Amino acid sequence: MKKTSNGFIYTFGALGGLLFGYDIASVSGAILFIQKQLHLNSWEQGMVVSSVLIGAIIGALGTSKFLDKYGRRKLLIWAAIIFTIGALGSGFAPEYWTLLVTRIILGIGVGITSALIPAYLHELAPKSMHGAVATMFQLMVMIGILLAYILNYTFQSMYTGWRWMLGFAALPAIILFFGALFLPESPRFLVKIGKLDDARAVLMNTNKGNVEAVNTAMTEIQESAQQKQGGWNELFSSDVRPALVTGLGAAIFQQVIGSNSVIFYAPTIFTKVGWGVAAALLAHIGIGIVNVIVTVVAMMMMDHVDRKKMLTVGSCGMGLSLFVMAAILKMDSGSQAAAYVSAIALTVYIAFYACTWAPITWVYIGEVFPLNIRGLGTSLCSATNWLADMVVSLTFPSMLAAFDIDNTFIIYGCICVLSIFVIHHYFLETRGKSLEEIEATMRKMTAAKAAKNN
C-alpha cells in the first residue's frame, strides 16, 4: 500500500465537514435574494431553507446500508459527487421546484458525510488521538460556516449573488472527490472483508510504524469483527442501550439547546436588539471567526479532558449566557448598552457551544457504537440530529412570535440545565478508550446490571 501522510488523511477525511457547514449556512444569506428574484411566499422560503435538512435525514439513514457494504472511502467519493451535482444545480436553478429538488440532493450529501466522516476518522486514528482527529470534522464545519458568512457578505451587492453563494460549494466538493481517491480504506472495514494485510498496512501508516500499537489494534479489531453483523434488534438491545442513549441524547440535545437557531438567526437577533443590517452581517462573520478559534481550542482539549465534563461546562456556560441575554432584553431592550451586552453574551454562548456540544456530539456518534452495528448506529443518530435540527429551525420563528426573544432564550436556557442532569446520569465516558474497549465496557455494564437485578 502506498503511504499517505496522516495530515493528508485527516484533512481530506474531514473536508466533507466544510461542505456540510457551508451548505447549511450559505442559504441564510442567499434566501434574502432568492425570495425576491423567484417570488417565493413564506412557505416556499421555509421549504428552500429546510430542504437540505430533508435530504440530510434521507442521506444519513441510507448511509448505514452502504457504509458496511461498500466501505467508507467509496461512500465519501459518492458523497463528493452528490455534493457537486446539488451545488451546481442549486446555483443554476431557474425556478422554485428545481431549486427545491437540487437542495434536497445537496442535503443527501450532507447527511452521508455527517454519518460517515465521524466514524471513518475514528477508525483511522490511533486511540490517543481519537478526540482531536474527530474534532477536525467539526473544525471543518465551522470553517465552512465562516466561509459561507464571508461569501454571503461579499456577493450581497450582485444581482446573481445568491447563485454564487450556493454554487460555490461545488469547488470544495470537486477537491474532496480527487482527495478521496488517495485516501485509505478504514482498517476495520478491511478486516471485516478479510483483507488483513491491507488493514495492517493502514494501521502501520496511521500509527507511524508502532508495531506494538498495531498488533494490539489488529487483535481488538479481529475479535470485534468476528461478531455477527447486527440489525435493528441488536441496536435496541440491552447491551447497546448505553451507547444508544449517549448517541441519541447527544444528537438531540445538540439541537434543542437552540444552537443552530441562535447561530443562523444571529443577524435577526442583532437587528432586534438595535443593530443595523450591515453591522449585523459583519457581526455574523465575527461569530464565525470565534467559532473557528474555539473549535481549535476544543481539538487541543479533547483528548485531555473527559467528554462528560466538557459537555457539562458547555451547558453551564450556554445556559448562563442565555439567561443573561434574556435579563438584559427584559430590563433594557432597544438601548445601545443592551445591544452590546446581548452581542457579547451571544458570542460567549456560541463559543461554549463550539468547543463542547458541537464537536463532542460527532465524537460520540463516531466512537460509541460496536463495529457490527456502527453503520446503523451512526446513521440513526445523524438522522435524529437532522430531524431535531429541522424541528428547532421550524419552531424558532414561531417561538419568537409567541414568546418574544427574551422568553425564547429562557426556554433554551432551561433545556441547557436539563441537559446537565442527563449527561451526569446517562452518558458514557469514552475518552482515552479504543473503540473495542468502549464496546467491552458496555457489555460489562449490562452484565453487572443483569446480575444486580437477579
N, C-alpha and C positions, 0 to 999 in steps of 0.2 A: 504493500500500500504506500502511495506517495505521501510524504509527511506534509502536514499543513500546520501553520503556526496556530497556537491556542488563541492568540489575539484575533486572527482572521476568523477562526471557527466561532468564537463567542460574539464577535461584532456582527458578522453576517447572519449568524443564527438568530440574533436578536433584532435584526434590521426590520423584520416584519412588524415589530412594535412601533417603529417610526411611521410606517404606513397606517397602522392601526390608529395611532394618536392623531396623525394628520387628517385622516378621513373623517374621524368623529368630530374634530374641532373646526375644520375648514368651512363646514356648512353654516356655522354660527354667524360668520360674516357674509357668506355668499347669499344666504336666504334673503337678506335685505334687498338685494338687487334682483334675485330670481323672481320674487313675488311681484315686482313691478313690471319686469320685461315679459314674463309669461302669464301675467294677470291671474295670479293664484288667489283663491279665497283662503280664509284662515284654516279650514280643514285641510286643503291641499298643501299649504305651507307646513302644517304639522306632519303630514304624511311624507313630504320630501325629507324633513329632518329625521323622522323616526324610521324611515325605510331602511337605513343602514342597520338599525337595531333588529329589524325583522330578518334581514339577511344574515346578521351575525348569529341569531338564535338557530337558524337553519344550518349555517356553516358549522357552528360548534357541535350541534347534535349529530351531524353527519360525519364529523371527524373520527368518532370512535370506530366506526366500521372500517374506514380506510387506513387509520393510523396503525392498526395491528395487522392489516393485510398487505399494505404496500410499503410500509416503513415511513420514518419521519422525513427523510431527505426528499423523497419523491413528492410527498404531500406539500412540502414547503415550495417546491418548484411549481406545482399546480396552483398553490395559493398566489404566487407571484404572477402567473398568467391571468388568473381571475381578477386580481387587483388591476392589472394593466387594462384589461377589457372594460372593467367597471369605471375606471378613472377616465379613459378616453371617451367612453360612451356618455358619461355624465357631462364632460366638457363640451361635447358636440351636440348634446340633446336639443332637438328643435322645438320640442313641446313637452308638456307635463308628463304624459304617460311614458315616453321614452326615458325621461329623467328619473321617474319613479322606478322603472324596471332596472336601469343601469345602477341606480343607488342600491337596490336590493342585491344585485350581483356583487357590487363592491362590498356590501355587508357580509356576504358569504365568505369573501376573502378575509375580512376582519375576524369573523367567527372561527375560521380554520386556524388562523395564526394565534388567536387567544387561547385555544385549546391545545394547540400543537407545541408552540415555542417554549412555554414554561417546562413542559415535560421533556422536550428534546434537550434543552440546556442542562437540566438536572442530570439527565442520563449521560451526558458527555463530561460534565465537570467532576473533578475529584471532590470527595465529601467535605474537605476542609474549605472548599470554595463554593459550595452549593448556593449559599445565600447571596454572595456577591455576584456570581455569574447569572443567577436567575433574576437579580435586581437589574441587570443590564437591559432586560426586556422592558421593565418599567421606565428606565432611563431613556430608552429609545422612544417609548410612548410620549414621555414628557418633551423630548426634543421635537417630535412630530407635532405635538400641540403648539409648542412655541413657534415652529416654522409656519404653521397654519396662521397663527395670530399675525406674524410679521408679513406674510404674503397677503392676508386679508387687508391689512393696513396699506400695503404697497399698491395693490390693484384696485383700491376703492374708487379712484377717480376715473377708471376706464369703463366705458360702456359695456365691453365684453369681459370686464374684470372677473365676474363670477365664474366664467368658463375657464379662465386661467387658474383661479383658486381651486376648482375641482379637478381639472385636467392635469395639474402639475404632479399629482400623486403617481402618474404613470412613470415618471422619471426614476424615483427610487424603486418602484416595482420592477422595472427593467434591470436595474442594478442588482436587486435581490435575486432575480432569475439567473443572471450569469454567475453571481457569487455562489448560489446554492449548488451549481453544477460541480463546484470544487469542495463542497462540504462533505465530511464523512457521515456514514450512517451511524445511528445510535448503537453502541456495543450491546445493549440489552436486546434490541431488535435482532441484531446479528446472531446472538446466542440463541434466541428464540427460533430462528430459522436454520440453525445448525452450522453457521459459519463461524466456528470458534476461533480459527486463526485470524480472521479479519477482525473479530471483536477484540482479541488480544492486541493486535497491531494498533487499533484506535486507542485503546486504554494506555498502551505504552507511549503513544504520542501525547495524549492529554495529561498523563501523569509524569511526563518528562523523563521516561525511562526508569522510573522507580519500580523495580521488579517485585519487591515485597507487596507494595500497594496494589499492583496489577494482579498478582496471584490471589490476594485477599478478595479483590473486587470480582475476579472471574469465578472464584468459589461461591461467593454470595449470589452472583447473578445466575449461575448454573442451577443452584439449589432452588432459587425463586422461579426460574424458567420451567422447572420440571412440574410445577403446579399446572393443573388443567386450566385451560382458558375459561375464565369466568363470564357470567352473564348478569342480567339484572338481579336475579335471585341472590347471587353472591354479593353484588354491590350493596344490597339492602340487608345482608346477613348480619348477625350479631358481631362476628369477628371484625367486620369492616366498619361497623357503626361509628366508632370514634373518628375514623378518617372522614366518613361522610358528613358527620355533624361539623367537623372542623372545616372541611372544604366548602360545604353549602353555607355554613354560618358566616365564613369569611366573605364568600361571594355575595351574599345578601346584604350583610352589614356594610360592606364597602360602598354600596349604592344608597341604602336607606338612611345613612348618616348625612345624606344630602350632598356628597362630594361633587359629583359631576354636574348637578344642577347649579350649585354655587359657582363652580368654575365656568360653565358655559353661559350662565346668565349674569356673570360678573359685570359686563357693560351695562346691563339693565339695572343691576343693583346700584352701580356707581351713579347712573343718571337719576335714580330715585332718591339718592341722598344728596343730590345737588351738583354733581359733576356735569360738565358739558360732554357732548358726544365724542369729540376728538380726544379730549382728556381721558374719557372712559376707555377708548380703544387703545391709547398709549399705556394706560394703567393695566390693561389686559396683557399687553406684551410684558410689562414689568412682572406680573404674576407668573407668566410663562417662564421668565428667567429665574425667578425664585424657585419654581417647580424643579427646573433642571439642577440648580445648585444643591437643593436639599436632597434630591434623589442621589446625587453623587455622595453626599454625606451618609445616606442610608446604605449605599453599597459598601462603604468603609466600615459601618457598624454591624452589618447583617450577620457576619459570622463570629461576632464577639459579644453580642447582646441577645438574650433569649427572645424568641418571636413573641411570646405572650406578654413579656414585659414591654416590648416596643409598642405593641398594639394598645396596651393599657395606657401608656403615656400618651399615645396619639389620641385616644378617645378623650382623655382628660383635657389635653390642650385644645382640641377641636370644640369640645363642649363648652369650655370656659370662654373661648373666643366668640362662639355663637351667643352665649348669654350676655357678654359684654356688648356685642353689636345690638342685640335686642334692647338692652337697657338704655344705650345711648340714643337709639332711634325713638324709644318711648319718651325719653326726657327732653330731647333737644333736636328733633328731626328737622332737617332743612337748613340748619346753620352750617357755617364753614367748619366749625370745630367738630360737629357731628360727622361731616363728610370725611374729614381727615382721620378721626378715631375709627370710624367704620372701615375705612380703607386699610388701616394698619391691622385691625382685628381680623378682617377678611384675609389679608396676606398671611397672618400668623396661622389662621385656620387652615389655609391651603398648604402652608409649609409643614404643619404637623401631619396633614393627610399624605402629602407627597413623600414623606420619609418613613411612614409607618403603614397605614392601611393600603395605600396604592401599591407598593411593591410586595408587601408580605402576603397579601391575598393571592397573588400569582405564584409566589414561592410555595405557599401551602398547597395550592391546587396542583402544582407540578410534582411535589415530592411526597404527598401524604398517602397516595393510593398504592396498593400492591401491584406488581408488574402485570399479573394476569387479568386485571381489570382496570389498568391505568388509563387506557384509551377511553373506556366507558366513563370512568370517574371524572377525568379532566373535562370530557365533553359535557357531561351533565352539569358540572359546576360552572363551566364557562357559559353555557346556555342560560343557566339560572341567573348568573351575573348580568347578562344582557337583558333578560326578562325584567329583572329588578330595575335595571337602568331605564328601560322603557316605561315601566310603571311610574318611577320617580319623575322622569322627564315630562310625562303626560300630566301628572298631578301637580307639578310645581307651579305652573301658571294659575291653576285653579286655586291652589293654596294661597298664592299671593293675592288673588282677587277676594277670596273668602275671609282670610285671617290677617291680611296685610303682611308686610315683610318682617316686622319685628316678631309677631307671634309665630310666623313660619319658622324663624330661626330658633325660637324657644322649643318648638316641636322637634326639630332636628337635634337640638342640644339634649333633650330628654332621651332621644334614641341613643345618643353617644353614651349617656350614663347607663342605660340598659345594656349596651354592648360590653361594658366593663364586667358586669356580673356574668354574662355568657362566656366571655374569654376565660375568666378565672375558673369557672366550674366545668366547662365542656370542651375547650380547645386542647388539642395535643401540643406538646412541646417537641419540636423536631430539630432544633439547632445542633449541629455537630454530629448528626447521625447519618449513616448511609441510608439509601432508600430501602435496603433489605433490613437494616436494624430498626427502622420505623415500623416496618411490617411485623417484625418479631415482637416488638413492644406491644403492638395492638393485640396480637394473639395471646400474649401473657396477660394483658388486662382483661380480656374476655374470659380466659381460663380462671383467673383469680375471682372474677365476679360470679362465674358459674359455681365455683367451689364454695363461695360465701353464701350463695342462695341455697345450696344443698346442705 
